[in-house]
Amino acid sequence: MTAEGLYRITEKKAFKGLVELVEFYQRNSLKDCFKALDTVLQFPFKEPEHRVSAVRYFGSAKVRYDFCARDRTELTLKEGDVIRILSKKGHPGWWKGEIYGRVGWFPANYVEEDYSEYC
């Protein structure tokens, strides 16, 4: 935060609030601040603290292939696990889910959705 109470990543643009800054970079590329980073903000760094059992989910899926998480925002999956689907919105090909009390992102093509809960 600046002495004027503004938030900024670079000298080019300032925001009155942190929410405004995040929303702007969710819609606009970060390449003005970081030349090699031509992307928008996609995933929050840290999920808000909440109880997983209180989260609404949209079905479940069986894991078809092992997947090793590459960072803290992703879930490690083992073939045969069942994952609760929390969201299908976000980066294309990635869903948000919960397994073993952890919430994170996983590749949608590594799972087979269980449609029996929809009936």
C-alpha atoms as an extended CHARMM CRD file, in Angstrom:
* protein
*
       119  EXT
         1         1  MET       CA              0.0000000000        0.0000000000        0.0000000000  PROA      1               0.0000000000
         2         2  THR       CA              1.2630000000        3.4650000000       -0.8550000000  PROA      2               0.0000000000
         3         3  ALA       CA              1.4500000000        6.5000000000        1.4550000000  PROA      3               0.0000000000
         4         4  GLU       CA             -1.7360000000        7.7190000000       -0.2430000000  PROA      4               0.0000000000
         5         5  GLY       CA             -3.5460000000        4.5230000000        0.7620000000  PROA      5               0.0000000000
         6         6  LEU       CA             -3.5470000000        3.0620000000       -2.7540000000  PROA      6               0.0000000000
         7         7  TYR       CA             -2.7360000000       -0.4910000000       -3.7820000000  PROA      7               0.0000000000
         8         8  ARG       CA             -0.4580000000       -1.2100000000       -6.7260000000  PROA      8               0.0000000000
         9         9  ILE       CA              1.6860000000       -3.8590000000       -8.3530000000  PROA      9               0.0000000000
        10        10  THR       CA              3.4430000000       -1.4110000000      -10.6330000000  PROA      10              0.0000000000
        11        11  GLU       CA              3.8020000000        2.3670000000      -10.8930000000  PROA      11              0.0000000000
        12        12  LYS       CA              1.4910000000        2.4200000000      -13.9360000000  PROA      12              0.0000000000
        13        13  LYS       CA             -1.8040000000        1.7360000000      -12.1450000000  PROA      13              0.0000000000
        14        14  ALA       CA             -3.1320000000        2.2350000000       -8.5970000000  PROA      14              0.0000000000
        15        15  PHE       CA             -6.3380000000        1.0480000000       -6.9340000000  PROA      15              0.0000000000
        16        16  LYS       CA             -8.3480000000        2.3330000000       -3.9710000000  PROA      16              0.0000000000
        17        17  GLY       CA             -8.8140000000       -1.1820000000       -2.6310000000  PROA      17              0.0000000000
        18        18  LEU       CA             -7.2430000000       -4.6070000000       -2.8120000000  PROA      18              0.0000000000
        19        19  VAL       CA            -10.4760000000       -6.1160000000       -4.1720000000  PROA      19              0.0000000000
        20        20  GLU       CA            -10.4070000000       -3.6400000000       -7.0870000000  PROA      20              0.0000000000
        21        21  LEU       CA             -6.7900000000       -4.5820000000       -7.8590000000  PROA      21              0.0000000000
        22        22  VAL       CA             -7.5820000000       -8.3100000000       -7.8760000000  PROA      22              0.0000000000
        23        23  GLU       CA            -10.7310000000       -7.8750000000       -9.9860000000  PROA      23              0.0000000000
        24        24  PHE       CA             -8.8180000000       -5.7550000000      -12.5150000000  PROA      24              0.0000000000
        25        25  TYR       CA             -6.0920000000       -8.3860000000      -12.9570000000  PROA      25              0.0000000000
        26        26  GLN       CA             -8.6830000000      -11.1540000000      -13.2040000000  PROA      26              0.0000000000
        27        27  ARG       CA             -9.8440000000       -9.4100000000      -16.4060000000  PROA      27              0.0000000000
        28        28  ASN       CA             -6.5520000000       -7.8820000000      -17.6290000000  PROA      28              0.0000000000
        29        29  SER       CA             -3.1690000000       -9.4500000000      -18.3100000000  PROA      29              0.0000000000
        30        30  LEU       CA             -0.3470000000       -9.1980000000      -15.7930000000  PROA      30              0.0000000000
        31        31  LYS       CA              2.1960000000       -8.6670000000      -18.6040000000  PROA      31              0.0000000000
        32        32  ASP       CA              2.3720000000       -4.9070000000      -17.8730000000  PROA      32              0.0000000000
        33        33  CYS       CA              3.7620000000       -5.7880000000      -14.4330000000  PROA      33              0.0000000000
        34        34  PHE       CA              5.6170000000       -8.9750000000      -15.3060000000  PROA      34              0.0000000000
        35        35  LYS       CA              6.7590000000       -9.1750000000      -18.9400000000  PROA      35              0.0000000000
        36        36  ALA       CA              6.9680000000      -12.9860000000      -19.0270000000  PROA      36              0.0000000000
        37        37  LEU       CA              3.5400000000      -13.4200000000      -17.4070000000  PROA      37              0.0000000000
        38        38  ASP       CA              0.9480000000      -12.8440000000      -20.1400000000  PROA      38              0.0000000000
        39        39  THR       CA             -2.0200000000      -14.1730000000      -18.1840000000  PROA      39              0.0000000000
        40        40  VAL       CA             -4.7910000000      -13.0140000000      -15.8770000000  PROA      40              0.0000000000
        41        41  LEU       CA             -5.2750000000      -13.9880000000      -12.2380000000  PROA      41              0.0000000000
        42        42  GLN       CA             -7.0530000000      -17.3410000000      -12.3030000000  PROA      42              0.0000000000
        43        43  PHE       CA             -6.9640000000      -18.9970000000       -8.8880000000  PROA      43              0.0000000000
        44        44  PRO       CA             -6.8050000000      -17.5190000000       -5.4090000000  PROA      44              0.0000000000
        45        45  PHE       CA             -3.4910000000      -18.0790000000       -3.6230000000  PROA      45              0.0000000000
        46        46  LYS       CA             -5.2040000000      -19.1630000000       -0.4230000000  PROA      46              0.0000000000
        47        47  GLU       CA             -8.7210000000      -20.4750000000       -0.0650000000  PROA      47              0.0000000000
        48        48  PRO       CA            -10.8230000000      -18.8450000000        2.6590000000  PROA      48              0.0000000000
        49        49  GLU       CA            -10.9790000000      -20.8580000000        5.8550000000  PROA      49              0.0000000000
        50        50  HSD       CA            -14.1640000000      -22.8980000000        5.9240000000  PROA      50              0.0000000000
        51        51  ARG       CA            -15.4280000000      -26.2930000000        6.8580000000  PROA      51              0.0000000000
        52        52  VAL       CA            -15.4980000000      -28.5880000000        3.8500000000  PROA      52              0.0000000000
        53        53  SER       CA            -18.6630000000      -30.3230000000        5.0710000000  PROA      53              0.0000000000
        54        54  ALA       CA            -20.5520000000      -27.0100000000        4.7930000000  PROA      54              0.0000000000
        55        55  VAL       CA            -19.5390000000      -26.5480000000        1.1410000000  PROA      55              0.0000000000
        56        56  ARG       CA            -22.1420000000      -27.3330000000       -1.5000000000  PROA      56              0.0000000000
        57        57  TYR       CA            -20.9220000000      -29.8230000000       -4.0440000000  PROA      57              0.0000000000
        58        58  PHE       CA            -22.1320000000      -30.7210000000       -7.5190000000  PROA      58              0.0000000000
        59        59  GLY       CA            -21.6800000000      -34.4740000000       -7.6170000000  PROA      59              0.0000000000
        60        60  SER       CA            -18.7330000000      -36.7870000000       -7.4710000000  PROA      60              0.0000000000
        61        61  ALA       CA            -16.2540000000      -38.4270000000       -9.8030000000  PROA      61              0.0000000000
        62        62  LYS       CA            -14.0490000000      -41.5080000000       -9.7270000000  PROA      62              0.0000000000
        63        63  VAL       CA            -10.3510000000      -40.9380000000      -10.3840000000  PROA      63              0.0000000000
        64        64  ARG       CA             -9.1890000000      -42.8090000000      -13.5100000000  PROA      64              0.0000000000
        65        65  TYR       CA             -5.4660000000      -41.9620000000      -13.3880000000  PROA      65              0.0000000000
        66        66  ASP       CA             -2.9420000000      -40.9420000000      -10.7350000000  PROA      66              0.0000000000
        67        67  PHE       CA             -2.1430000000      -37.2190000000      -10.6710000000  PROA      67              0.0000000000
        68        68  CYS       CA              0.5880000000      -35.5700000000       -8.5930000000  PROA      68              0.0000000000
        69        69  ALA       CA             -0.1720000000      -32.0000000000       -7.5190000000  PROA      69              0.0000000000
        70        70  ARG       CA              2.3990000000      -29.4700000000       -8.7420000000  PROA      70              0.0000000000
        71        71  ASP       CA              1.5940000000      -26.8120000000       -6.1430000000  PROA      71              0.0000000000
        72        72  ARG       CA             -0.6240000000      -26.1210000000       -3.1040000000  PROA      72              0.0000000000
        73        73  THR       CA             -3.6420000000      -25.1600000000       -5.2140000000  PROA      73              0.0000000000
        74        74  GLU       CA             -3.8670000000      -28.6180000000       -6.8310000000  PROA      74              0.0000000000
        75        75  LEU       CA             -4.9980000000      -31.9760000000       -5.4500000000  PROA      75              0.0000000000
        76        76  THR       CA             -3.0050000000      -35.1970000000       -5.6570000000  PROA      76              0.0000000000
        77        77  LEU       CA             -5.2410000000      -38.0060000000       -6.9340000000  PROA      77              0.0000000000
        78        78  LYS       CA             -4.8990000000      -41.7870000000       -6.8390000000  PROA      78              0.0000000000
        79        79  GLU       CA             -6.6770000000      -44.1030000000       -9.2800000000  PROA      79              0.0000000000
        80        80  GLY       CA             -9.9200000000      -45.3420000000       -7.7060000000  PROA      80              0.0000000000
        81        81  ASP       CA            -10.3740000000      -42.3920000000       -5.3230000000  PROA      81              0.0000000000
        82        82  VAL       CA            -13.7510000000      -40.6410000000       -5.2940000000  PROA      82              0.0000000000
        83        83  ILE       CA            -13.6470000000      -36.8480000000       -5.3590000000  PROA      83              0.0000000000
        84        84  ARG       CA            -16.4710000000      -34.4030000000       -4.5930000000  PROA      84              0.0000000000
        85        85  ILE       CA            -16.8770000000      -31.8320000000       -7.3770000000  PROA      85              0.0000000000
        86        86  LEU       CA            -17.2160000000      -28.2980000000       -5.9850000000  PROA      86              0.0000000000
        87        87  SER       CA            -16.9630000000      -26.2760000000       -9.2060000000  PROA      87              0.0000000000
        88        88  LYS       CA            -16.4310000000      -26.7080000000      -12.9230000000  PROA      88              0.0000000000
        89        89  LYS       CA            -15.6700000000      -23.0060000000      -13.4170000000  PROA      89              0.0000000000
        90        90  GLY       CA            -12.1340000000      -21.7210000000      -13.6910000000  PROA      90              0.0000000000
        91        91  HSD       CA             -9.2990000000      -22.5500000000      -16.0410000000  PROA      91              0.0000000000
        92        92  PRO       CA            -10.5840000000      -24.7510000000      -18.9310000000  PROA      92              0.0000000000
        93        93  GLY       CA            -10.0630000000      -28.4440000000      -18.2530000000  PROA      93              0.0000000000
        94        94  TRP       CA             -9.6890000000      -27.9900000000      -14.4950000000  PROA      94              0.0000000000
        95        95  TRP       CA            -12.3370000000      -28.5730000000      -11.8230000000  PROA      95              0.0000000000
        96        96  LYS       CA            -12.3210000000      -27.7260000000       -8.1490000000  PROA      96              0.0000000000
        97        97  GLY       CA            -12.9310000000      -30.5770000000       -5.7470000000  PROA      97              0.0000000000
        98        98  GLU       CA            -12.5370000000      -32.0040000000       -2.2680000000  PROA      98              0.0000000000
        99        99  ILE       CA            -10.8790000000      -35.2380000000       -1.2630000000  PROA      99              0.0000000000
       100       100  TYR       CA             -9.6580000000      -36.3710000000        2.1680000000  PROA      100             0.0000000000
       101       101  GLY       CA            -10.5380000000      -32.9670000000        3.6330000000  PROA      101             0.0000000000
       102       102  ARG       CA             -8.4370000000      -31.0040000000        1.1160000000  PROA      102             0.0000000000
       103       103  VAL       CA             -9.8820000000      -28.5680000000       -1.4240000000  PROA      103             0.0000000000
       104       104  GLY       CA             -8.0970000000      -27.7850000000       -4.6790000000  PROA      104             0.0000000000
       105       105  TRP       CA             -7.9470000000      -28.0250000000       -8.4540000000  PROA      105             0.0000000000
       106       106  PHE       CA             -7.5600000000      -31.1890000000      -10.5220000000  PROA      106             0.0000000000
       107       107  PRO       CA             -7.5710000000      -32.0550000000      -14.2490000000  PROA      107             0.0000000000
       108       108  ALA       CA            -11.1230000000      -32.9410000000      -15.3050000000  PROA      108             0.0000000000
       109       109  ASN       CA             -9.9100000000      -35.5040000000      -17.8590000000  PROA      109             0.0000000000
       110       110  TYR       CA             -8.3750000000      -37.6110000000      -15.0430000000  PROA      110             0.0000000000
       111       111  VAL       CA            -11.7990000000      -38.4420000000      -13.5900000000  PROA      111             0.0000000000
       112       112  GLU       CA            -15.0620000000      -40.0580000000      -14.6530000000  PROA      112             0.0000000000
       113       113  GLU       CA            -18.0890000000      -38.1900000000      -13.3480000000  PROA      113             0.0000000000
       114       114  ASP       CA            -20.6680000000      -40.2420000000      -11.4240000000  PROA      114             0.0000000000
       115       115  TYR       CA            -24.0890000000      -39.2530000000      -12.7650000000  PROA      115             0.0000000000
       116       116  SER       CA            -26.0630000000      -41.5540000000      -10.4330000000  PROA      116             0.0000000000
       117       117  GLU       CA            -26.4510000000      -38.7300000000       -7.8900000000  PROA      117             0.0000000000
       118       118  TYR       CA            -28.3810000000      -36.6500000000      -10.4400000000  PROA      118             0.0000000000
       119       119  CYS       CA            -31.2420000000      -39.1690000000      -10.7030000000  PROA      119             0.0000000000
